[in-house]
Amino acid sequence: MSPPSRRLQTKPVITCLKTFLISYSLIFWFTGMFLLAVGVWGKVNLEGYLSLASKESTNAPYVLIGTGAIIVIFGLFGCFATCRGSPWMLKLYAMFLTVVFLAELVAGVSGFIFRHEIKANFGSVYENAMKYYNNTDSSSNMINNIQMTLHCCGMKNYTDWNGTLYFKEKGIPASCCKDSTNCQPEILKDLDKAKNEVYTTGCFLLVTSVMEAKLGIIAGISFGIAFFQLIGIFLACCLSRYITNNQYEMV
C-alpha cells in the first residue's frame, strides 16, 4: 500500500481530469449534433451539383451524417464512463474517439480532394446533360434548378443552347428566363431577341465555384473537429491510467 499522502495527491488529479473529461464529452455531444447538421446541409445543398459533376460523387456528407449520429450516442457514453470512473469504459471511449478522428480525417480529405476534381468532371457531364436535355428527366430538372438558382444559362453563356436538339424544337429553356412572362416561344428560338430576356452568364464557373466553396467548408470543419478528438483521447487515457494506479495503490 502506498503512503496516504500519495493517494491524497492522486485524488485531486482524478477529480480534475473527470471535470475536464465531462466538459469535453458534453462539447463532444454538441459537436456530434453540429456534424450531423453539416452533413445534412452538405447532402441537401450539394446533391444536385454532385449528381452532375460525377457519377461517383464524394461520400463526405454521408460520412459526416453517420459520424455525427454516432458521436451523439458516444458523447453520452463518455459522460457515463467518466462519472463511473471505469478504466475499461474510459479505454473504450478513447478507442472510439480514435475511430472518429480517423473517420473525420477521411471525410475532410475526401471533400478537399474532390473539390479539385470538379472542373475536370463537371464540364463534360454538363455538356452531355445539355445535349440530351428534354425538360423532363432528372438531369434536365437539375439543369433547370441550377439555371434558376444561380441566374445563369448554358455552359459558357446562353448561346451554348444553340447546338442542342431542344433548341431546334423549342429554343432556349424557360429556366434561363429572367421573367417568365416575357419569354415567348418565338423569342426563345431567336438568340438575338432572347439576349435581353434570358441570363447570359454561363453556369460552369458559377457551379464549380459554389461546389468548391461548400466542399471546402465541409473539409475545413471535418479537419478542425477531427483534431479536437485528440484532446479527448489524451484525457480519457490519462484518467484511466490514474484511476488504475490509484486502485493498485489502495491494495
Rosetta blueprint (number, residue, H / E / L):
1 M L
2 S L
3 P L
4 P H
5 S H
6 R H
7 R H
8 L H
9 Q H
10 T H
11 K H
12 P H
13 V H
14 I H
15 T H
16 C H
17 L H
18 K H
19 T H
20 F H
21 L H
22 I H
23 S H
24 Y H
25 S H
26 L H
27 I H
28 F H
29 W H
30 F H
31 T H
32 G H
33 M H
34 F H
35 L H
36 L H
37 A H
38 V H
39 G H
40 V H
41 W H
42 G H
43 K H
44 V H
45 N H
46 L H
47 E H
48 G H
49 Y H
50 L H
51 S H
52 L H
53 A H
54 S L
55 K L
56 E L
57 S L
58 T L
59 N L
60 A H
61 P H
62 Y H
63 V H
64 L H
65 I H
66 G H
67 T H
68 G H
69 A H
70 I H
71 I H
72 V H
73 I H
74 F H
75 G H
76 L H
77 F H
78 G H
79 C H
80 F H
81 A H
82 T H
83 C H
84 R H
85 G L
86 S L
87 P H
88 W H
89 M H
90 L H
91 K H
92 L H
93 Y H
94 A H
95 M H
96 F H
97 L H
98 T H
99 V H
100 V H
101 F H
102 L H
103 A H
104 E H
105 L H
106 V H
107 A H
108 G H
109 V H
110 S H
111 G H
112 F H
113 I H
114 F H
115 R L
116 H L
117 E L
118 I H
119 K H
120 A H
121 N H
122 F H
123 G H
124 S H
125 V H
126 Y H
127 E H
128 N H
129 A H
130 M H
131 K H
132 Y L
133 Y L
134 N L
135 N L
136 T L
137 D L
138 S H
139 S H
140 S H
141 N H
142 M H
143 I H
144 N H
145 N H
146 I H
147 Q H
148 M H
149 T H
150 L H
151 H L
152 C L
153 C L
154 G L
155 M L
156 K L
157 N E
158 Y H
159 T H
160 D H
161 W H
162 N H
163 G H
164 T L
165 L H
166 Y H
167 F H
168 K H
169 E H
170 K H
171 G L
172 I L
173 P L
174 A H
175 S H
176 C H
177 C E
178 K L
179 D L
180 S H
181 T H
182 N H
183 C L
184 Q L
185 P H
186 E H
187 I H
188 L H
189 K L
190 D L
191 L H
192 D H
193 K H
194 A H
195 K L
196 N L
197 E L
198 V E
199 Y L
200 T L
201 T E
202 G L
203 C L
204 F H
205 L H
206 L H
207 V H
208 T H
209 S H
210 V H
211 M H
212 E H
213 A H
214 K H
215 L H
216 G H
217 I H
218 I H
219 A H
220 G H
221 I H
222 S H
223 F H
224 G H
225 I H
226 A H
227 F H
228 F H
229 Q H
230 L H
231 I H
232 G H
233 I H
234 F H
235 L H
236 A H
237 C H
238 C H
239 L H
240 S H
241 R H
242 Y H
243 I H
244 T H
245 N H
246 N H
247 Q H
248 Y H
249 E H
250 M H
251 V L
